[in-house]
Amino acid sequence: MAGISVVAKKEFFDHVMGKKFMVILAILMIISLLAMQQGVESYNKQLDSYKERTAEVEEHPEGMPPGGMPEKPSMLFVFQMMSMLFGILGAILAIAIGFNLISGEKESGSLKSLLSHPVFRDTIINGKALGGMGALAFAMLVMTLLSIGILMMLGLMPTGDEFVRILVFMGFTLLFMFSFFAIALMCSTIAKNSTRAITYTLVIFIVISFVMPIAGSFVGMRLAGDMPEYPGMARQEINKSGGGISEEEQARIQEEFQEWWDKVIGVQEMFSIGDPKSNFEKVSSAVLNPGLQSSSVSFGSSSTTMITGSRAETSIFEALGMVWKNLLVLLVFPVIMFAIAYVKFMRMDIR
Amino acid sequence: MIKTENLTKVYNGKKAVDNLNLEIAEGDIFGFLGPNGAGKSTTILMLVGMIEPTEGKCFINDIEVARNPLKVKEIIGYLPENVGFYGNMTAEQNLDYFARFYATMDANEREKRIGELLELVQLDGVSQKVGGYSRGMTQRLGLAQALLNNPGVIFLDEPTSNLDPEGVLQIRQTLKKLSDEGKTIFFSSHILAEVAQVCKTIGIISNGTLIERGTLDEIKRKLDVRKIVKIIVETTGDMPKIEHENIINVEYKGRKAVIEAKSDIREYISMYLLENSIGIKELRIEEPTLEDVFMESVYKGKGGK
């Protein structure tokens, strides 16, 4: 255990004092600040609109028509903007930290020097993983404090629930980053050198985050067949007016459409089941959007959610309950990647 | 003491080390000699617990390496071939990092030992990071890290490769010092002159097989498979033409002759020159160098590729 802390401490300081980490963190911070600025502007517009509509409500003492009650915007909207960026930049930071952890030491010869001293191999890989995860946690902590600090400076004070949701969101962002850190560590262990390690990592990143969801969408559409036809009109029109067809007919058409849609989603889910980015986006959406209902959360791909109209707020626990499958993927994925790296490293011939 | 029993390592179906049986006494400086790819580094890696043997066993001070690699690492030092360090750290920081894995070394002891070692390898006072070190400096730091735990058994894999003459001399001096302290040193090299300079006993490995083992003289005698005797003759007057049935070839150079014969015919040459009243300035057999023997045995003779 003492050995693990020695390795982890060295790795942590190597990362956070390293130029690579600082540059990527700085970029992450700058882009996040820009996203925050956009988010704050949108939030303020929504707030103004809310105030106007609240004033309208006061002018109608008999009450507003159904659906006309204004909802107060949440400052979590600002973090929703940031979550999209974290899906890319967080992954890049994690990859940058992990891709040469083992391969770099093999290349420099320091791994041989290290292993010539009384230290178990699992101590090294565990320490490296902990040090890397610690550095990512440090980056996340800096980002969280910075974001909350800036919001407070702008006069946006989070409520207790919002504060908890921000912390939970940052926690899951960290978990998401661990997934890519684990992929990078695995590639670093498997590859013969760092160039190959970064290549393998980027290929995996692109395939699972971009190619698979797109392929899922394409294959889903193909397998589900043609979208059900409506007699001479678009679906929006049906929803608006009923389209002059009977309620029974309308119900049948909607059922057919739902069946078709479920097929498409089912295939998409299969393709993006192991994609940390899609699952992270789902979890973020549930955590940062208290009005999101369970029917709007699907497993895997984020591009095909169907948001229902209801805006009844869900608690953070309910939100997490809605995305438990996605959370499970975010938890299991890095464990699997790390297990592969661990086994490979333990069996590796150091020559 | 270092001991191997039928030590074998197979890589992709090819035996890198084949049934190696070796015993090196305490306090010996053993030179492990062989051409590149002969199996020297693989043998060392098994001896230091870095890789596991496919078959056989190896022991350091009666501790089986594969079963107790950590225990063995506590009592040995190892300088790998092309040793590497953390380039973003100083020599002191690198050594301190490695030293932290020895439970017996507290902070004070680490500081003291690191100071001694950096002085020994003449890197004391060097504040630059290891990433900026020359090859020679890195190699010297490698020696320091191998001695961190004051080991009784030290493995050095090609310690003088890529070093300039001054670096080689420094390594030699350090090894002499360590030998005087009674440490057992296992020194691998493909440079015969280096091994001849430093080692008390040597072993020659070729294609994974140990082809000879003994002191320098013993090896030379055993491996001298040459059937030709080279005799150098120098006279005070003009060199006469020397003839004998065992002579294969003679090269005359003024008053000097280099005779290649099937046997030692020095007695005949001396009588012949005296009978012709020619004074003898020099009459000797030219011994084959260890280099000749090594080249012949490894590359042309037994075990050669």
Contacts between the chains, C-beta under 8 A, distances in Angstrom:
chain1	res1	chain2	res2	distance
A	2	B	103	7.6
A	3	B	101	5.9
A	6	B	97	7.3
A	6	B	100	4.6
A	6	B	101	6.7
A	10	B	97	5.9
A	14	B	86	7.7
A	14	B	88	6.6
A	18	B	88	7.4
A	105	B	84	7.9
A	108	B	84	4.2
A	108	B	85	7.4
A	108	B	86	7.6
A	108	B	87	6.8
A	109	B	80	6.6
A	109	B	82	5.4
A	109	B	83	5.8
A	109	B	84	2.3
A	109	B	85	7.7
A	110	B	84	4.5
A	110	B	85	5.5
A	110	B	86	5.5
A	111	B	84	7.8
A	112	B	50	7.1
A	112	B	80	4.4
A	112	B	83	7.3
A	112	B	84	6.9
A	113	B	80	6.5
A	113	B	83	5.9
A	113	B	84	6.1
A	113	B	85	6.3
A	113	B	98	7.0
A	113	B	142	7.3
A	113	B	145	5.9
A	114	B	98	6.9
A	115	B	50	6.0
A	116	B	48	6.1
A	116	B	50	7.2
A	116	B	73	6.6
A	116	B	77	7.7
A	116	B	78	4.0
A	116	B	80	6.8
A	116	B	145	7.7
A	116	B	146	7.4
A	117	B	73	6.0
A	117	B	98	4.9
A	117	B	101	4.7
A	117	B	102	7.2
A	117	B	148	7.4
A	117	B	149	7.7
A	118	B	70	4.6
A	118	B	71	7.9
A	118	B	73	4.3
A	118	B	74	5.0
A	118	B	101	5.4
A	118	B	102	6.5
A	119	B	70	7.8
A	119	B	73	8.0
A	119	B	101	4.6
A	120	B	70	6.9
A	349	B	51	5.2
A	350	B	45	7.4
A	350	B	50	5.2
A	350	B	51	6.8
A	351	B	41	7.3
A	351	B	42	7.6
A	351	B	45	6.6
A	351	B	51	7.2
